[in-house]
Amino acid sequence: MAKNLVGYKIGEYHLDLVNRKLMSQKTEIILSECGYLLLLTLAQASPEIVTKQILMNKLWPDRVVSDWALSRLLSDTRALLQKNSKQDDPMKTARGIGYALTQVKSIYHQDKVTLDQPPNLVALLWQYLGRYGFVGIVAVGLSMLIFYLQYPSEPEKKPYTDGQIHSIAVLPLETFSKNQELEFFADGLTEELIHQLTRLPDLSVVSRNATFAFKNQNIDPREIAKQLNVTHIIEGSVRQSDDKIRITLQLIRAEDGYHQWSKVFESKQSVNMEVQEEIGSSIAALISPTFDQRNFNIMRNHPKSNAAYAHFLRAAVLMGKDEPKLLNEAKKELKSALALAPDYVLAHAAMARASLLQHQFAKLPLTIAGPEARQHIETALKIEHSSAEAYSALGLYYTYHGNFTEAEKAYRKALSINPALVSAQHNLGFSYWMQNQFVLASQHFESALALNPLSPMSNFALADTLYAQGFLDKAIAQYEHCLAIIVDFPPCLLGLSGLKLTTGNEQQAAELLEKSASILGEANQYVVGIRAHIALWHNDLTAAEGFLQQLIRVDGEYIHLRHMTQVQLGLGKITSWHQRAESLLTQNPSSNTLRLITALSAYYNHDCVRAVQLYEQVMAENPSKHSGLDDFSMGISHISNMLVCYQEASNEIATSEAKALFAEHLSQLDASAKAVLGVTFMQRKYAWLNPTLTEKPQLQDEKTAFNWPLAWLEKELLR
């Protein structure tokens, strides 16, 4: 770096290296130290991409922090730049890889901007990644090597002082009383304090659901801090005396249990909101002495009715348990809250979310859940246009309606208002999961877990997504972690059961299934789904058909329809099933799920023309909607089916492209995925379809070389 380099021009901004400031014309834009170092690191590398790990190493050296700390810093910095500029956002995200800063020019002493920047490689990388996939990722790796060689030195760091608070959990305040109203006030105070602390920069705050898991449990705060992965704990109590409430709070350092701070607050019951603001401000000043008082004290709007507030808190507790059977009870509490306070925004947003979750977990028809949720969302946003909870519910509404573009916009809006909103992080991951964008999905599930490490559904979702990506060992470890912290949680029991089945551990799979059935009941659709899977695995096709017919009447999930297609093939009824699939597709012509199922049935029915037509429609609209490890486990790869059809049609160009894509999908699987029997089957299919590697008859000769329960599918390969 030249000695006379004094700054960087970033769009309309000037990053002053001499005074360590960000200027907009003559106005200083207040940045945190981490914010300054973030812009400096990105500016030094511009226009190259800087990976998340490099940023975390530079911003927080010798410390372990979650991805969420970086995500929040980036979100806050981006919002700051956009707030003070009319130009396009110079900060770009290379999803799953890292970040880059555009519109950057170097500034030298006594000179104008003199250093011309090279062509915008970020835009080129987007195109390259989109077209060449894994090869593009290798190219990014090479560009990062160039970055290391060109910028070996790290920016100067300010040492952290002893006792600095990097992450915190607020434990539910004790009441030592049977007074229910006081209990709800204490819970509400805890929740609002958590909400306020999330507004502090460079502080990771654990979510309400995570900390409330420790309510009424006599556990050493140091052990709680260890489980939640935080450096500090806030605990305390709420006591009532005559018409006054006394609140005692303590800040505890997790490392040694030392009480760094304590304070007593008193309040009359009629001014509870004022004391909440006072408490939040006191703790914020202790943690971050430079915090902006005006931006910090933005309380969420709760009604004056204490009774309505109490109903809302009861509903929040019920919904926080992630148990579908409790959603009806939660909705009853929310209806009571809204009857007392019709303009209660948080209750409207919660009601919308509860209805949509009933659609997913309790099979409430979307024709009922959708309009009900939309009405509450619109009411909430009409009253309060900046409700993060309402935007998060809107994202879930769009997700279930398949409008993923609008869903992402809504979730991003929610997170821009409240970056620590767990439901928005989790459901954005769910939206990506539904699109088979598993890398992005896992990132958001991990962000949700950074806020709420004890979330049952986020733990399950991460395990399921790791499996979909091909990381078998990591998926097993995550499922086992889920069951260790949430004992006998049915989704994790069922997920691990299915995984054990596909790796040949049938006894363990059966034991996990029976435990789930004892909790959920035999009629539960997820229990029925695993029973259908096992029946298909054992070639008991009649039993599998019976199980699947129950499920298909209720929903049109891809896995159930995929299994039914294989069952109908084995029973010799594939032609009539294909006709039914075509009929379903006619009723819902934009469904990529039905396109895939109809294409698969057409392929099994030896109609390559129709199969390719539908497969190409799916690939054009959603390239990520292709075969993953779960499909491989059942001997299915839609790309390989396209390859067979292209070969039969002597389409050399399409054959070459499909062959390369099939090879890429196989190469991206983790080494542990080879334990899934269907992966070996797929590898042999690739060898059979590639004459440069082996001859076609070899697959048939070796079909007894591994214990493949669905070996009868091989006859479809030798067509």
C-alpha positions in Angstrom: 0.0 0.0 0.0 1.4 3.4 -1.0 2.5 5.6 2.0 0.4 8.6 0.9 -2.9 6.7 0.8 -5.2 8.7 3.1 -8.7 7.4 2.4 -11.2 5.7 0.1 -14.1 7.3 -1.8 -17.2 4.9 -1.4 -19.9 6.3 -3.6 -20.8 9.7 -2.0 -18.8 8.9 1.2 -15.2 9.5 2.2 -13.6 7.0 4.5 -10.9 9.0 6.2 -8.0 6.8 7.3 -6.1 9.5 9.1 -8.9 10.4 11.5 -10.7 7.1 11.3 -14.0 8.7 10.2 -16.7 8.3 7.6 -17.7 11.6 6.1 -20.6 12.6 3.9 -19.6 15.9 2.4 -18.7 17.8 5.6 -20.9 15.8 7.9 -19.4 12.9 10.0 -21.4 9.7 9.9 -21.1 8.1 13.3 -19.6 4.6 13.1 -18.8 2.0 15.7 -15.2 0.8 15.7 -16.3 -2.5 14.1 -18.3 -0.6 11.5 -15.2 1.4 10.6 -13.0 -1.7 10.3 -15.7 -3.5 8.2 -15.7 -0.7 5.6 -11.9 -0.5 5.7 -11.5 -4.2 5.1 -14.0 -4.2 2.3 -12.6 -1.1 0.7 -9.0 -2.5 0.8 -10.2 -5.6 -1.1 -12.7 -3.9 -3.5 -14.0 -5.1 -5.8 -13.1 -8.6 -4.7 -15.3 -10.6 -2.4 -14.3 -11.0 1.2 -15.5 -14.2 2.8 -17.4 -14.1 6.1 -14.7 -15.9 7.9 -12.0 -13.4 6.9 -14.3 -10.6 8.1 -14.9 -12.2 11.4 -11.2 -12.9 11.9 -10.4 -9.2 11.2 -13.2 -7.7 13.2 -13.1 -10.0 16.2 -9.6 -11.4 16.5 -8.9 -14.1 19.1 -12.7 -14.3 19.9 -15.4 -16.7 19.0 -18.5 -15.0 17.8 -21.6 -16.2 15.9 -22.4 -15.4 12.3 -25.2 -13.3 13.7 -22.8 -10.7 15.0 -21.4 -10.1 11.5 -24.9 -10.2 9.9 -26.2 -7.5 12.3 -23.1 -5.3 11.8 -23.5 -5.6 8.0 -27.2 -4.8 8.2 -26.7 -1.8 10.4 -23.8 -0.4 8.3 -25.8 -1.0 5.1 -28.8 0.8 6.6 -26.6 3.7 7.6 -25.2 4.1 4.1 -28.6 3.9 2.5 -30.1 6.4 5.0 -27.6 9.1 4.1 -27.4 8.5 0.3 -29.6 8.4 -2.7 -27.2 6.2 -4.7 -27.4 2.4 -5.0 -26.2 0.4 -2.1 -22.4 -0.1 -2.6 -22.3 -3.2 -0.3 -23.1 -6.4 -2.3 -23.7 -9.9 -0.9 -22.4 -13.0 -2.7 -24.8 -15.4 -1.0 -23.1 -18.3 0.7 -19.6 -16.8 0.1 -19.1 -13.3 1.4 -19.4 -9.6 0.7 -17.9 -6.9 -1.6 -17.8 -3.1 -1.7 -18.3 -1.4 -5.0 -18.0 2.2 -6.1 -14.6 2.4 -4.3 -11.6 4.6 -5.4 -8.4 5.3 -3.5 -7.6 8.8 -2.3 -4.0 10.0 -1.9 -2.5 12.9 -0.1 -2.7 16.2 -2.1 -4.3 14.3 -5.0 -7.8 13.8 -6.3 -8.9 10.3 -6.8 -6.1 8.9 -8.9 -6.3 5.1 -8.8 -8.6 3.6 -11.4 -10.2 0.4 -10.2 -10.2 -2.8 -12.2 -13.4 -4.0 -13.9 -16.2 -4.9 -11.5 -15.4 -8.6 -10.9 -18.3 -8.9 -8.6 -20.8 -8.7 -11.4 -18.8 -11.1 -13.5 -18.6 -13.6 -10.6 -22.4 -13.5 -10.2 -22.8 -14.5 -13.9 -20.0 -17.1 -13.5 -21.5 -18.7 -10.4 -24.9 -18.8 -11.8 -23.7 -20.5 -15.0 -20.9 -22.7 -13.8 -21.9 -23.5 -10.1 -19.1 -25.4 -8.4 -16.5 -24.2 -10.9 -17.5 -20.7 -10.1 -16.9 -21.3 -6.4 -13.4 -22.5 -7.2 -12.9 -19.2 -9.1 -13.9 -17.3 -5.9 -11.4 -19.3 -4.0 -8.7 -18.2 -6.4 -9.8 -14.6 -6.1 -9.5 -14.9 -2.3 -6.0 -16.2 -2.7 -5.1 -13.1 -4.7 -6.7 -11.0 -1.9 -4.4 -12.6 0.7 -1.3 -12.1 -1.4 -2.3 -8.4 -2.2 -3.4 -7.4 1.3 -1.4 -9.5 3.8 -1.5 -6.9 6.7 -4.4 -6.5 9.1 -5.8 -3.1 10.1 -4.9 -1.8 13.5 -7.2 -3.1 16.3 -8.2 -1.6 19.6 -7.7 -4.1 22.4 -10.9 -5.2 24.2 -11.0 -4.1 27.9 -11.5 -6.7 30.6 -15.1 -7.4 31.3 -16.4 -6.1 28.0 -19.9 -7.4 27.2 -20.0 -9.2 23.9 -23.1 -11.4 24.3 -25.9 -11.5 26.8 -28.9 -13.4 28.0 -31.7 -12.0 30.1 -33.2 -14.6 32.3 -36.9 -14.5 33.3 -37.3 -12.3 36.4 -38.3 -14.2 39.5 -41.4 -13.0 41.5 -41.3 -15.4 44.5 -45.1 -15.0 44.5 -48.3 -16.7 43.3 -49.6 -13.4 42.1 -50.4 -14.2 38.4 -50.6 -10.6 37.3 -47.2 -9.9 38.9 -45.8 -13.0 37.1 -47.0 -11.7 33.7 -45.6 -8.2 34.4 -42.2 -9.8 35.2 -42.3 -11.8 32.0 -43.3 -8.8 30.0 -40.5 -6.7 31.5 -38.0 -9.5 30.6 -39.3 -9.6 27.1 -39.1 -5.8 26.6 -35.6 -5.7 28.1 -34.5 -8.3 25.5 -36.1 -6.3 22.8 -34.4 -3.1 23.8 -30.9 -4.6 24.1 -31.1 -6.0 20.5 -30.9 -2.4 19.4 -27.3 -2.0 20.7 -24.6 -2.4 18.1 -22.0 -5.2 18.5 -24.0 -7.0 21.1 -25.4 -10.5 20.6 -28.6 -10.9 22.6 -30.2 -14.4 23.1 -33.9 -14.6 22.2 -36.8 -14.7 24.7 -37.7 -18.4 23.8 -34.2 -19.5 24.6 -34.0 -17.8 28.0 -37.5 -18.7 29.1 -36.6 -22.4 28.8 -34.8 -21.8 32.1 -37.8 -20.3 33.9 -38.3 -21.7 37.4 -35.2 -23.8 37.1 -32.6 -23.7 39.8 -29.5 -23.7 37.6 -26.2 -21.9 38.1 -26.1 -18.8 35.8 -22.7 -19.9 34.7 -24.1 -23.2 33.4 -26.9 -21.3 31.6 -24.4 -19.0 30.0 -22.4 -22.0 28.8 -25.5 -23.6 27.2 -26.5 -20.3 25.6 -22.9 -19.4 24.6 -22.9 -15.9 26.1 -20.4 -13.9 28.1 -22.9 -12.3 30.5 -26.2 -13.0 32.2 -28.8 -10.6 33.6 -31.0 -12.0 36.3 -33.2 -10.5 38.9 -36.5 -10.3 40.7 -39.8 -8.4 40.8 -41.5 -7.9 44.2 -44.8 -6.1 45.0 -45.4 -4.1 48.2 -48.6 -2.1 48.6 -48.9 0.0 45.4 -45.3 -0.2 44.5 -43.2 -2.7 42.5 -39.5 -3.2 43.3 -37.3 -4.6 40.6 -33.8 -5.8 41.4 -31.4 -6.6 38.6 -27.9 -8.1 38.5 -25.3 -8.4 35.7 -23.2 -11.5 36.1 -20.0 -12.3 34.2 -20.3 -15.9 33.0 -16.6 -16.7 33.2 -16.4 -16.6 37.0 -19.9 -15.7 38.2 -18.7 -12.3 39.3 -21.5 -9.7 39.9 -20.4 -6.7 37.8 -23.4 -4.5 38.5 -26.6 -4.4 40.4 -29.4 -1.9 40.8 -32.9 -1.5 42.4 -35.7 0.2 40.5 -39.1 1.2 42.0 -42.3 1.9 40.2 -45.9 2.5 40.8 -48.0 -0.1 39.0 -49.6 2.6 36.8 -46.3 3.7 35.2 -44.9 0.3 34.3 -43.7 1.4 30.8 -41.7 4.2 32.2 -39.7 2.0 34.5 -39.1 -0.4 31.6 -37.5 2.4 29.6 -35.5 3.5 32.7 -34.2 -0.1 33.2 -33.3 -0.5 29.5 -31.5 2.8 29.4 -29.5 2.0 32.5 -28.3 -1.4 31.3 -27.6 0.0 27.8 -25.5 2.8 29.2 -23.5 0.2 31.1 -22.9 -2.0 28.1 -22.4 0.7 25.5 -21.7 4.2 26.9 -22.0 5.8 23.5 -25.5 4.4 22.6 -28.0 6.8 21.0 -30.7 7.4 23.6 -33.2 8.6 21.0 -33.0 5.5 18.8 -32.7 3.1 21.7 -35.9 3.8 23.6 -38.4 2.6 21.0 -40.8 0.4 23.0 -43.1 -2.0 21.3 -46.7 -1.0 21.5 -48.5 -2.9 24.2 -52.0 -1.8 25.2 -52.9 0.0 28.5 -55.0 -3.0 29.3 -53.0 -5.2 31.7 -55.5 -8.0 31.0 -54.9 -7.9 27.3 -51.2 -7.9 27.9 -51.5 -10.9 30.1 -53.5 -12.9 27.4 -50.8 -12.0 24.9 -48.0 -13.2 27.2 -49.8 -16.5 27.7 -50.1 -16.9 23.9 -46.4 -16.1 23.5 -45.5 -18.9 26.0 -47.7 -21.4 24.2 -46.4 -20.6 20.8 -42.8 -20.7 22.0 -43.1 -24.4 22.8 -43.3 -25.3 19.1 -46.1 -27.8 19.7 -48.8 -27.8 17.1 -51.5 -29.0 19.5 -51.0 -25.8 21.6 -51.7 -23.4 18.7 -55.5 -23.5 19.3 -55.0 -22.5 22.9 -52.7 -19.7 21.8 -55.3 -18.4 19.4 -57.9 -18.4 22.1 -55.6 -16.2 24.3 -54.9 -13.9 21.4 -58.7 -13.5 20.6 -59.2 -12.6 24.2 -56.4 -10.0 24.0 -57.9 -8.5 20.8 -61.4 -8.4 22.3 -59.9 -6.1 25.1 -57.6 -4.2 22.8 -58.6 -4.3 19.1 -55.6 -2.2 18.0 -53.1 -4.6 19.6 -50.5 -4.9 16.8 -48.4 -7.6 18.3 -51.5 -9.7 19.0 -52.7 -9.3 15.4 -49.3 -10.4 14.1 -49.2 -13.4 16.4 -52.7 -14.4 15.4 -51.6 -14.4 11.7 -48.5 -16.5 12.5 -50.5 -19.0 14.5 -53.0 -19.5 11.7 -50.3 -20.1 9.2 -48.5 -22.5 11.5 -51.7 -24.4 11.9 -51.7 -24.8 8.1 -48.2 -26.3 8.2 -48.5 -28.5 11.3 -52.2 -29.1 11.9 -53.3 -29.2 8.2 -55.6 -26.2 8.5 -56.5 -25.6 4.8 -54.7 -22.7 3.3 -58.1 -21.5 2.0 -59.0 -20.9 5.6 -55.6 -20.0 7.2 -54.6 -17.7 4.4 -57.4 -15.2 4.4 -57.5 -15.2 8.2 -53.8 -14.5 8.5 -53.9 -11.8 5.8 -56.7 -9.9 7.5 -54.7 -9.7 10.8 -51.5 -8.8 8.9 -53.2 -5.9 7.1 -54.8 -4.7 10.3 -51.5 -4.7 12.1 -49.7 -2.8 9.3 -52.5 -0.3 9.0 -52.1 0.5 12.7 -48.3 0.3 12.8 -46.5 0.3 9.4 -43.1 -0.6 11.0 -44.1 -3.8 12.8 -41.4 -6.3 12.3 -43.6 -9.1 13.6 -46.3 -8.2 11.1 -43.8 -8.2 8.2 -42.5 -11.6 9.4 -46.0 -13.0 9.3 -46.5 -11.5 5.9 -43.4 -13.4 4.7 -44.8 -16.6 6.0 -48.1 -15.9 4.2 -46.3 -15.5 0.9 -44.1 -18.5 1.6 -47.1 -20.8 1.9 -48.6 -19.3 -1.3 -45.4 -20.0 -3.2 -44.5 -16.3 -3.8 -41.0 -16.6 -2.6 -39.9 -13.2 -4.0 -42.4 -11.3 -2.0 -41.7 -13.5 1.0 -38.1 -12.6 1.0 -38.9 -8.9 0.7 -41.2 -9.2 3.7 -38.7 -11.1 5.8 -35.9 -8.7 4.9 -38.1 -5.8 5.9 -38.8 -7.4 9.2 -35.1 -8.0 9.9 -34.3 -4.4 8.9 -36.6 -3.2 11.6 -35.6 -5.9 14.2 -32.5 -7.9 13.2 -33.0 -10.1 16.3 -36.5 -11.4 15.3 -36.1 -15.1 15.5 -39.2 -16.0 13.6 -38.1 -13.9 10.6 -34.7 -15.5 10.5 -36.1 -19.1 10.8 -38.9 -18.6 8.3 -36.6 -16.9 5.8 -34.5 -20.1 6.1 -37.7 -22.1 5.6 -38.6 -20.2 2.5 -35.1 -21.0 1.0 -35.5 -24.6 2.1 -38.8 -24.8 0.1 -36.9 -23.7 -2.9 -34.1 -26.2 -2.4 -31.7 -23.4 -1.7 -30.2 -25.3 1.1 -26.9 -23.3 1.6 -28.9 -20.1 2.2 -31.5 -22.0 4.3 -28.8 -23.4 6.7 -27.3 -19.9 7.1 -30.6 -18.5 8.4 -31.3 -21.5 10.6 -27.9 -21.0 12.1 -28.7 -17.3 12.6 -31.9 -18.2 14.3 -30.1 -20.7 16.6 -27.5 -18.0 17.5 -30.4 -16.1 18.9 -32.3 -19.1 20.4 -30.0 -22.1 20.7 -32.8 -24.1 22.3 -35.3 -23.7 19.5 -36.8 -27.1 18.8 -37.8 -26.3 15.2 -34.6 -24.5 14.2 -32.5 -27.4 15.5 -34.6 -29.8 13.5 -34.6 -27.6 10.4 -30.8 -27.3 10.5 -30.4 -31.1 10.7 -32.8 -31.7 7.9 -31.0 -29.1 5.7 -27.6 -30.5 6.4 -28.9 -33.9 5.2 -30.4 -32.3 2.1 -26.9 -30.8 1.4 -25.3 -34.2 1.6 -23.6 -33.8 5.0 -24.7 -37.1 6.6 -22.4 -37.0 9.6 -23.2 -33.4 10.4 -26.9 -34.2 10.1 -26.7 -37.1 12.5 -24.8 -35.0 15.0 -27.3 -32.2 14.7 -30.3 -34.6 15.2 -28.6 -36.1 18.2 -27.9 -32.6 19.6 -31.5 -31.7 19.1 -32.6 -34.8 21.1 -30.1 -34.0 23.8 -31.4 -30.6 24.5 -35.1 -31.3 23.7 -35.6 -34.8 24.8 -37.9 -36.9 22.6 -38.8 -34.0 20.3 -40.9 -35.9 17.7 -39.6 -34.1 14.5 -36.0 -34.9 15.4 -37.0 -38.5 16.3 -38.7 -38.9 12.9 -36.0 -37.2 11.0 -33.3 -39.4 12.5 -35.5 -42.4 12.0 -35.7 -41.7 8.2 -31.9 -41.1 8.0 -31.1 -44.3 9.8 -33.4 -46.2 7.4 -31.6 -44.9 4.3 -28.2 -45.9 5.7 -29.4 -49.5 6.4 -29.8 -49.2 10.2 -33.4 -50.5 10.2 -33.6 -51.6 13.8 -32.6 -48.1 15.1 -35.0 -46.5 12.5 -37.9 -48.7 13.9 -37.1 -47.8 17.5 -37.1 -44.1 16.8 -40.4 -44.4 14.8 -42.1 -46.3 17.6 -41.1 -43.7 20.2 -42.5 -40.9 17.9 -45.7 -42.8 17.4 -46.2 -43.2 21.1 -46.0 -39.4 21.5 -47.9 -38.3 18.3 -50.3 -41.2 17.8 -50.6 -43.5 14.8 -52.8 -41.1 12.9 -50.2 -38.4 12.8 -49.3 -37.7 9.1 -45.5 -37.7 9.8 -45.7 -41.1 11.5 -47.8 -42.4 8.6 -45.2 -40.9 6.2 -42.3 -42.8 7.8 -44.4 -46.0 7.9 -45.0 -45.6 4.1 -41.2 -45.1 3.6 -40.4 -48.3 5.5 -43.1 -50.3 3.6 -41.6 -49.1 0.3 -38.1 -49.9 1.5 -39.2 -53.5 2.3 -40.9 -53.8 -1.1 -44.3 -54.1 0.7 -45.9 -52.0 -2.0 -49.6 -52.6 -1.2 -49.1 -51.4 2.4 -47.1 -48.4 1.2 -49.9 -47.5 -1.2 -52.4 -47.6 1.6 -50.3 -45.3 3.8 -49.6 -42.9 1.0 -53.3 -42.7 -0.1 -54.1 -41.3 3.4 -51.5 -38.6 3.0 -52.1 -37.6 -0.5 -55.8 -37.0 0.3 -54.6 -34.4 2.9 -51.7 -32.8 1.2 -49.6 -32.8 -2.0 -46.2 -32.9 -0.5 -43.4 -33.8 -2.9 -42.0 -36.7 -0.8 -45.4 -38.5 -0.6 -46.1 -38.0 -4.3 -42.5 -39.2 -5.1 -43.0 -42.3 -3.0 -46.4 -43.0 -4.6 -44.9 -42.7 -8.1 -42.4 -45.4 -7.2 -45.1 -47.6 -5.6 -47.2 -47.4 -8.7 -44.2 -48.3 -10.9 -43.6 -51.4 -8.7 -47.3 -52.4 -8.8 -47.4 -52.0 -12.6 -49.9 -49.1 -12.5 -47.6 -46.3 -13.7 -49.7 -45.5 -16.7 -52.9 -44.7 -14.7 -50.8 -42.9 -12.1 -49.2 -40.7 -14.8 -52.7 -39.8 -16.0 -53.7 -38.8 -12.5 -50.5 -36.7 -12.2 -51.3 -34.9 -15.4 -54.8 -34.2 -14.0 -53.4 -32.7 -10.8 -50.9 -30.6 -12.9 -53.8 -29.3 -15.0 -55.5 -28.1 -11.8 -52.3 -26.4 -10.6 -50.1 -25.7 -13.7 -47.6 -23.5 -12.0 -46.6 -26.0 -9.3 -43.0 -27.1 -9.8 -43.7 -30.0 -7.4 -46.4 -31.4 -9.6 -44.2 -30.8 -12.7 -41.4 -32.9 -11.2 -43.8 -35.7 -10.2 -45.5 -35.7 -13.6 -42.1 -35.7 -15.3 -41.0 -38.6 -13.1 -44.1 -40.6 -13.9 -43.7 -39.8 -17.6 -40.1 -41.0 -17.5 -41.1 -44.3 -15.8 -43.8 -44.6 -18.4 -41.2 -44.3 -21.2 -42.5 -40.9 -22.4 -39.2 -39.0 -22.6 -40.7 -36.2 -24.7 -43.1 -35.2 -22.0 -40.6 -35.8 -19.2 -38.0 -33.5 -20.7 -40.6 -30.9 -21.5 -41.6 -30.7 -17.8 -38.1 -31.0 -16.4 -36.9 -28.1 -18.6 -39.7 -26.0 -17.3 -38.7 -26.6 -13.7 -35.0 -26.0 -14.5 -35.8 -22.7 -16.3 -37.9 -21.4 -13.3 -36.0 -22.9 -10.4 -32.6 -24.4 -11.2 -32.2 -25.4 -7.5 -35.2 -27.7 -7.6 -33.2 -30.7 -8.6 -32.3 -34.0 -7.0 -30.5 -33.9 -3.6 -29.4 -36.5 -1.1 -33.0 -37.4 -0.1 -33.9 -38.1 -3.8 -30.7 -40.1 -4.2 -31.6 -42.2 -1.1 -34.6 -43.4 -3.0 -32.8 -44.0 -6.3 -34.0 -40.9 -8.0 -32.1 -38.2 -9.8 -34.1 -35.9 -12.1 -31.0 -34.8 -13.8 -30.0 -38.3 -14.6 -33.5 -39.0 -16.0 -33.0 -36.0 -18.3 -29.6 -37.4 -19.3 -31.2 -40.8 -20.3 -33.8 -39.0 -22.4 -31.2 -36.7 -24.1 -29.1 -39.8 -24.9 -32.1 -41.6 -26.4 -32.9 -38.5 -28.5 -29.2 -38.3 -29.6 -29.1 -34.7 -28.4 -25.3 -34.4 -27.9 -25.2 -30.8 -26.6 -28.0 -31.4 -24.0 -26.4 -34.8 -23.1 -23.1 -33.2 -22.4 -24.6 -30.5 -20.2 -26.8 -32.9 -18.3 -23.8 -35.3 -17.8 -21.7 -32.4 -16.4 -24.5 -31.4 -14.0 -25.1 -34.9 -12.8 -21.4 -35.3 -12.1 -21.4 -32.0 -10.2 -24.3 -33.0 -8.0 -22.5 -36.2 -7.1 -19.2 -34.5 -6.5 -20.8 -32.0 -4.1 -21.9 -34.7 -1.7 -19.9 -35.0 1.5 -17.8 -38.2 1.8 -20.1 -39.3 4.7 -23.0 -39.4 2.2 -21.6 -42.6 0.7 -23.2 -44.4 3.7 -26.6 -43.7 2.1 -27.2 -46.8 -0.1 -29.0 -44.8 -2.8 -25.8 -42.8 -3.4 -23.9 -45.9 -4.5 -26.8 -46.6 -6.8 -26.6 -43.1 -8.3 -22.8 -43.4 -8.7 -23.3 -46.7 -10.7 -26.0 -45.1 -12.7 -23.6 -42.3 -13.7 -21.0 -44.9 -14.7 -23.6 -46.7 -16.8 -24.6 -43.5 -18.6 -21.0 -42.5 -19.2 -19.5 -45.0 -21.8 -16.0 -43.5 -21.3 -16.0 -45.0 -17.8 -17.6 -48.3 -18.2 -19.9 -50.4 -20.4 -23.7 -50.5 -19.9 -24.0 -54.2 -19.0 -21.6 -53.7 -16.0 -24.4 -52.2 -13.9 -26.6 -55.2 -14.3 -23.7 -57.6 -13.6 -22.8 -55.8 -10.4 -26.3 -55.1 -9.1 -25.9 -57.6 -6.3 -22.6 -56.0 -5.2 -24.4 -53.9 -2.5 -27.5 -54.4 -0.4 -30.0 -52.1 -2.2 -33.6 -52.7 -1.1 -34.9 -50.9 -4.2 -32.9 -53.0 -6.6 -36.0 -53.6 -8.7 -35.7 -49.9 -9.9 -32.6 -51.0 -12.0 -34.8 -52.4 -14.7 -35.7 -48.8 -15.5 -32.1 -48.0 -16.2 -31.7 -50.8 -18.7 -34.3 -49.5 -21.0 
